[in-house]
Amino acid sequence: MTTTPKSRRGFAAMSPEKARELQSRGGKGVPAEKRAFSVDPALAREAASLGGKASRGTKDERYD
């Protein structure tokens, strides 16, 4: 069986400088007053407490 090399795409194909420039834009697209978690810390705490519970349930629920 012959394997073909994977082509590099996305950040892997970019120069480190270009990737760093794009990554630095990550949080700057929306002003702070329009970001829900920066306006309402309680909402951020609630979302963080959910973790993976919503998608998979607890271990006990999965193995009933």
N, C-alpha and C positions, 0 to 999 in steps of 0.2 A: 504494500500500500504506500502510495506516495502522498506526502502532505505538501500543500502549497503554503507559502508564507502569508500571514495576514497582512492586509494593507493597513497602514496607519491612517486613522481618521480623527477628526476633532482636535482636541488639545494635544494629542500625541503627535500629530503631524505638524504642529506649529513650532516655531522657534520659542525657546523659553521666555524671551522678552515679550513676544506677541501674546503668549498665553497669560503672562503676568499682567499685561495691560488690560486684557479682557476680564480677567478675574477681579481686578481692582474695581471694575465698574459694577460689580454684583449688587451692592447695597445702595448704589447712588441713583438708581432708576426712578425711585419713588421718594418724594419728600417725606421726612420723618412724621409730619402731622397726618399723613395719609396711610401710614403703616399701622395696622390694627394693634400689634403687640407693643409698639412704642407708645401708643396712646392709652392703652388699657392693660396694665401689668397683670391684673386679675385674669384677663382672658388668656394671657400667655401662660400663667401658672396652670390654668384649667387644661389648656391644650397639652402642656408638658406632662401633666399627670395621667393623661389618657394613654400615652405611649403606644404600644401595639395592641391594646385591649380591643379597640373597635374592629380591627380587621380579623383577628383570630380568636378572640375570647381567651379565657384562662385555660390552663392545662387541664383542670378538672372537667371543664365543659367539653373539651375536644375528645376525651377518652371515655365518655359515658356510653 
